[in-house]
Amino acid sequence: MAPSSVLAVGFVLALFSLSFSTASAGIVETSFHVKNLTVNRLCQNQVITAANGSLPGPTLRVKEGDTVVVHVFNKSPYNLTIHWHGVFQTLTPWADGPEMVTQCPIRPGGNYTYRFNLSGQVGTLWWHAHSQWLRATVYGALVIRPRDGQKYPFVKPYREDTIILGEWWNANPIDVENAALTTGAAPVNSDAYTINGWPGDLFNSCRPSKIYKLDVVPGKTYLLRIINAALNAQFFFKIANHNLTVVGADAAYTNPFPTDVVVIGPGQTTDVLLTANQSPGLYYMAAHPYASAAGVPFNANTTTAILAYPKAKQSTPLLPVLPAFNDTPTAFRFSSNLTALVTSPFWSPVPKTVDENMLVTIGLGISACGTNQTCGGIFGQRMSANMNNHSFVFPTRMSLLEAAFRNVSGGVYTTDFPDQPPLTFDYTNVNNSFNQSLLMTPKLTSLKKLKFNATVQVVLQNTALIGVENHPMHLHGFNFYVLAQGFGNYDPINHPKNFNLVNPQERNTLGVPVGGWAAIRFRANNPGVWFIHCHLDVHLPWGLATAFYVENGGTPESTLPPPPAGFPQC
Ligand code: C2O
């Protein structure tokens, strides 16, 4: 790339630093107008669905403690909801957003106002559409800074920036999803990955100036807020010649963790400090997939952005060497070495007693094709995915939350999601991968009911059915503590001996090790219906999901209020 074209990207930077001003102290109010937008990527024009005419959508900037009010106007041709990924939504589950879980969609032409408070978390979260695959292009950052008078527990960065990793199809993602769901086969892979909306220099973009560029001042320290908004790709992320220090993940502070590579699954965020301490030059930031499922085709491209020092002499940025696509040891080292900063004002100690102890398998399977249909999945059936052999189906009549609130569960959901796998088998033994007696999975809408304030421990156990894979599991409404992770089958006698009950990382999304398990714990201190699911969008419509229905606690502060005015109806 010519230096002149590098210089020509300044306006792109300006576009992404657009933000909302705080209207009055404590309330951040804005509008999202979601509608068609024609953009050019990979040398072709594509009509996408976008918020406020930009890709990524607007960055929402708040201070801890603020109330957020977002008026969403759906001017798109699709049903729409917006999810505020990682926000606790204390007593506001009506604003959480997953379609048919907490709300019916906003119909084309309709609108809905999301109103919620952001307390008890500082760092980086994000927002995205939670209807079909719309989040491919309807997403943006949610930046939470300390409230006035409070500070970061690390050196004050000179500047902050947001790095959002995304995924791009030369097609309408909704059409890609629907085509796959019609035949029961796997959807086609994306055509590119993106950083702040742009594939970067390693793709033919026909517009060489369109690459994201971060200009740095030598010697200064920057806080980079890295978000993985891709649908189906986990990433290795590096910046050539630069070391990074992780200081937060999923809007929870971590102990400083030095690394040269960040491993980040869809739904996760990682805050890193970067010091511009290298010789003046141009350095690529680059990301390519961590592809944990052996033998499954994936898009192996690399997306890039540029870290630029002033007076750089060379015209070609230096490219970092990324780990191999299947470098599970590197992925595991990164994600199992993060620990919580227990001196954070937002830290609460791990509950030592457990009220609900669950072992939940997560993995793939098949479900019946349907009479008189032809299916493109394995064994001529539909590709399917499940938790404890229940493959989740979204209700159609009413959202789970509304049905729970109105006490009309009949015909909407059941509460028999099992605490243990219905069948015990050697979960991670690849000899079982195509055992048809284990693969067939019923389609169900079953929830797990929890008493208010119950402490819940869930061991997520990957299975080898169809194939082992690292699944980024996301829980709505809570952070969970990650007590331990490992490979193979979970051992309930020996593995708890190594649980970290002192300073485990807190997350809302965790990549459960491929062919392995993770033990997580949380306190169900928020009444509502909270989705838990794989954040790979290929697996969510296949059913890799369930929900926790947390009951009211018996005091006004622990009782679910009625839905707000204008709540969408089905
Ligand atoms: Cu980021 Cu249920 O979603």
Residues whose N, C-alpha, C, O or C-beta is under 5 A from the ligand:
A	BS01	C2O	H85 P98 G267
